[in-house]
Amino acid sequence: MYNAKAYSAASASSLLASTTIARRDPTEHDVQLEILFCGICHSDLHQVRDEWSGLMPTLYPCIPGHEIVGRVTKVGSAVTKFKPGDIGAVGCLVDSDRTCPECKSGHEQFCPKMILTYNFPDKHTGGVTYGGYSDSIVVDEHFVLRVPSNLDLAGAAPLLCAGITTYSPLRHWGVTSGKKVGVVGLGGLGHMGVKFAHAMGAHVVVFTTSPTRKRMHFDLAPMRS
């Protein structure tokens, strides 16, 4: 075990405060990341405030964050996808049972024994998983993604949740050049939906009740390249 700096919430009404947490040492299949950026998802706020208490009660202290981008500092002896110095990313999941039909079909997010990045029982430590509002994290390489070197790392972090949330349905329904895509709402998810659909060649229409959104300008060219 080693110590890592983090920001945690002690209760539903408290602010995030600086603290120190214990992180496990990498096992043979693990990747250790120095966290460089972590996005802020609204679900982080819901969890910290215990607003999902009926579905997923918050376990305090809570260290949120599941849009993580970092630099690999250590790898286990059996790791094949990463080496120290690489840039990796971690999203909402850090483990699953790997044996159920959902896992075997590549849908670990539907695994009945999935482990979320924070606020879930940690089978390795016997405690609770802690998220990306910290300076380091250790995750099985199966749940670490490689980040292309040409991406802006701060901009890439939200792709780990908001990005995949909008990209996945567009890919599932086969959005390509010549198709039309309607995006309802131009918020955090909506603006990514607009950019992805445009990059896929679709004609994009935004539905909004906010007149100010009509005047927003998008620099769409970079995502098309």
N, C-alpha and C positions, 0 to 999 in steps of 0.2 A: 504494500500500500504506500501511497505517497500523498502529500498534501497539495491541494490546488486552491487558488483564490476563486471566489464566486460571489454572486449577489443572490440573496435569498429573501423570501417573505416568511416571517414568523407566524403570521396569522392572516385572516381574510381582510383585516382592516389596516395592517401595517404596510409601510413602504418597504421597497427592496433595500437591503442593507448589506454592506460588505461582510464577508465571512470566509472561513476556511473549511474545506471539506476533504474527506478522504477519497481518493480515487484508487481503483485496483491497478496493480501492475499488469502489463499485457501478458496474456497467455499465448500459446503457439499460434492461434488464429486471429489474434487481436492487432488492431492498429491504434497507436496513441497519437492524438492530434494536439498541437498547440492551436487553440482557437483564435482565429484572426478576426472573424466577423460572425455575428449572430443576428438574424432578423428578428423583428418584433411582430408576432402574429397575434391577432385579437384573441385567439384561443388561449394564449399565454395569460392574458388579463383575466379571462373567465376563470381559468384554473386557479390563479393566484387569489382571486376574490371568492373562491369556493362557490361560484355561481352554477356549477354543475353537480352540486352535492347529492342530488337524487340519482344521478347516473354514475358519476366518478368523483367521489369525495376527495378533496385535496388533503394530502398528507404533508404536514408541516414538520420542519422547514421545507418550503417548496422552492426549487431552483428551476425556473422555466427555460424555454429556448429550444426550438427544434428546427431552426433554419441555420445550420452550422457550416461554416467553411473554415478550414484550418490547414496548417502545414504538418505533415507527418514527421514525428520526432523519433518514434520507435515502432518496430514491427516484430511480431512473433516469428518463431522459426519456421512455421508452416505457411506464412503469408506469401502469396504469389503476385498479387495485383499492385502492391505498393512497396516503396522503399523510402527511407528517410529523405526529406526534402521535397517529396511530391505534395501536391495540393489535393486534399480530399474533402468530402462533404458528407454530412449526416442529416437526415430528415426526421420524420416522425417516429420511425421504428429503429430499435437497436437489437431486437432478437425475436425469434419465433421458434416453434417446435421443429421446423424443417421436415416433418414427416407426414403431416396431414395433407389431404387432397388439395387444399387451397395453397399450401406452401409448394407442393410439387408442381402446381400449375403456374407458379410465379406470382401468386396473389397473397403474399404473406400478410398484407393488411387485413385479410379476412380470417387469419389464423385465430382459432379460439384461445390460443395461448400466446398471442403476440405480446411483446414487451415494448411499451412506448418509451420515448427518450427521457421522459421525466414523469414523476408521480406514479410509478408502477413498481411492483416488487422486483428487486434485483436478485436474480438467482445466484449471481456470482458472489455477492457480498452478504446476502441475507437482509439487506436494508432496502432502500428505495433508490430508484434511478434519479440522477440529477442531470439537468439539461445544459444548454449551451451558454447560459449567462455565467460562464466561468472561463478560466484561462486554459483548461485542458480537459480532454475526455478520452476514454478508452472504449472502443467499439469493435465487435467482430467484423472482419473485413467484408463479409457478405453484405453488410448494411452500410458500407462506406462507398461513396461514389467518387469517381475521378473527375476533377474539374479541369477543363481545357485551359491551357496557359494563356490563351488570348482573351479570356473573360475578365471583366472588372470584378474583383472578388467581393467587394461590398454589394455590388449589384446582383451578383450571383446568389447570395445567401437566401433571399426570399424565394428563389426558384425551388428551394427544397420543400416548400409547402404551397404557397400561393401559386407558384409556377406550375407544379405538377397537377394541382387541383384543376387548373384550366386547360393545360396541355392534354391531359389524359382523355377527357371526353372528345376533344377535337380530333385526336388521333384515333380513338375508338370508332367514331362515326365517319372516318375517312374524309376529313375536310381536305380538299385539294383545290387547285386553280379552277375557277369557274363556278364554284359553289358559293352559296350565300350563308352567312353566319349572323345571327342576331345576339347581341350581348345586352343583357338586362342589368343596368346599373354600371356606373363608371368609377368604381372604387378601387380598392387594392387588388381584388381579383379581376374585376372588369377590365381594367386597363391592360392587364397581362393577356386576357382573352382576346382583346383587340389586336395586340401586337402579334400574338401567336397566329391567329386566324389570318391576319394580313400576310405574315411571313409564309404561310401555307398557300397563298395565292387567292384566298377567298375575298368576296365582296362583303365588307363588314358594315353592319348597321347597329348603332347603339340606341337603346331605349332608356331614356332618363327623364325624371321629373324635376331635375335641377337645371334651370336655364343657364347657369354659369358653366355647366359641363359642355354646352354647345360651343363655347368659345375656347375650349381647351385645344392645344396644338400638340400633336404627336410627331416625334421624329421617328418614323417607322423604318427608314431605310436600313439602319444597322442590323436589325433582326432578319431582314430579308437576305443579307449577304451570307 
